[in-house]
Amino acid sequence: IITVLLSWVLFGDRPSIVRTCAMVIIGLGAILVLPSGTGNYQQGVLAGVGAGITFSGYVLLTQMSAGKLHPIPFSLINFAGIFVFSALGLIMPKPIEWSANIDTTVWSGLIVGGIFLGILTLSSYVLNSFAIRFAGAARASIIGTFGPALTALLALFTIGEVLGVKQVFGIILVIIGVAAMSFERMFGRKKEEGRS
């Protein structure tokens, strides 16, 4: 949703009726995915919104620089920025309730796991940049629509995170909304190419 709105502001790419309907569907899906029951989820929800805003900035920067920069240096620049800001975030003083109590015997596993996760994430971003460069942002985002479902499946198999029916329906709505926007963009470009 944020990417579409920022594209409108930055590039004058006004949302069509299909995109507007898709944004409403995505918004409804996002509301359904929110956790219910007891617990304080406000920080997690705010972090998720912040992640969505920053990721849309990443997608727009990737699209703007797709013809100017090679995907590998672009991804390395991104990760250098992430490293710097993450380090600053770890150094900054935080409230005591935010601090984690980590057993010192698991540090080696955390470091190895962090390096492994960093390599996988870097590979994912490099491949995503190649996909945007060679297939276009619309086609690359169609494949990306399966991200929420794959994340939920991975959470189920790795940590036993079970989603309720409402949350599964929310994920399905988000996938449908994002896919509708991606297909609309892809078919819109084909129509423009056919006219010229």
N, C-alpha and C positions, 0 to 999 in steps of 0.2 A: 504494500500500500504506500509506504513511504517512498519507495523507488519511483512509483508512478507519479506521485505528487511532486517529487523533486525534479523528475524529467519534465513535467509541465512547467515548473518555474524556471529551470535552467535552459531547456531546449525548446520550449514552446510546444511540447508534445502533449496537446490537450487530450484528456482521457475520453474515449468513446463511450457509448452506452454500454457496450459489452464490458469494457474495463471498469466502468463505474459499478455495474452489477457484480462483477467479480470481486471488487474491493469490498462491497457490502457482504458478500458470501464469506470472504476471508475474515472480515471483522467478526461475523457471527461465529465462525469456526474458532477464532482465537478466544472469544468469550467462553465458548463451550469447553475449550481445553483447560481453562483456568482451574486449578485444584479447588475442590470443595471440602468441607468438613473443618475439623479443628486444626488450628495451626496458624502461624503468622507467615503468610506468603507474599506480603507486600514487597519485601526486598527482592525476592526472586522475580516477581512480576516486573518490577522496575528495572532490574538487570536485563530481563528478556527484552523489554521495550528499548533499552539503551543498545543492546546487541543488534536489534533489528534496524535501528537508526544508523549505527555505524556500518553495518553490513550493506545497507543500501548505498551509503557513501562509497564503500569499496566497489560495489557493482558499477556505479556511475563513473568512478575514476577509471576502472578497468575499461569501460566502454569508450571513454574519452581518449584514453591513451592506447587503445588496441592497435591503431595503425602506426603509432609513433614509437612505442617501446616493445621490445621483445618480451614475451611472457615471463621468462626466467628472471631477468634482472628486476622486472616489475614486482614479481612475487618476493624476491629477496629484499627489495626496498620495503615492501609491506611488512615482512616478517621482522626486519630490523626495527621498524617503528613499533610493532607489537612488543618486541623484546624490551625496548626502551620504556614504553608506557607501562608494561607489566612490572618491570623492575621498580619504576617509580611508585606504582601502586603497592608493591610489597614493602617498600621503604617507608611510605607515609604512615604516620601514627593512626591507629584505628581504635574504636571502642573495644573494651575488653571482651564483650560478648561476641564480637566478630572474630576473635582470635581462635585458631584451631589448636587442639591439643593432640599432637602427633607423637606417637611412640617412636623413640629414637632407633629402635631396632628395624623399622621399616623404611628408613631413609634411602638405603641402597635400592630397594625395589621401587620407591617413588621416583628416584633419579633415572633409573633405567626405563621405567614406564613413561616418564616425561619425555625422555629423548626419543623413545619409540613413537609416542604420540605426536611429538613435534615433526618427526620425519614423515609420518603418514599425513599430517595436516599440511605440511609444505608440499608434498606430492599432490594432494588433493587440490590445493590452490593453483599449482602450476598447471595441472591437467585442466582445471576449470578455465584458466586464462587461455590455454590453447583452444579449448572448446569455443570460447567466446570469440577468439580471433578467427578461427577457421569455419565454424558453423554459424556464428552469429549469436547475439545475446538471447534471442527468442528461443532458438532451438536448444541452447545450453540450459536455459531456465526450465524448459519442459522436462528435461532429465532431472533437474534439481527439484522439481515438484515432489519427487518421491523421498526427499530428505526427511520430512517429518515422520513418514510411515516407517522408513528404515531405522530412524533413531528410536522410535517406539519399540520396534522389533528387537533392536540391539539391546535396549534397556531391559526388555523382557527376558532375553536369553542370558545376559551377563549379570545383572543384579536383581532379577526377579521383580522388576517394576511392572505391576499390572495396572492397566488403565480401565476406567469404567466405561460403560456404554456411551455416556455423554461425551467423554473425552475422545473416544474412537470416532464418534460421529463428527466431532469438531475437527479432527485431523483429516477426515474424508472431505469435509467442506473446504478446508484450506487447500487441499490438493486439487479439488475441482476448480476452485477460484483461480489458483495460480496457473493451472493448465489452460483454463479458458482465456486468461490474459495472454499466455504464450502462444496459443493457437491463433488468437485474433491478430497478434502482431505478425506471426509468420504468414498467415493467409493475406493480411493487408499488404505486406511487402511483395508477395507474389502478384497481387492484383496491380500494384504500382509498376512492377517490372513488365507485366504483360501490356500495359498501356503504352510504355515507352518503346 
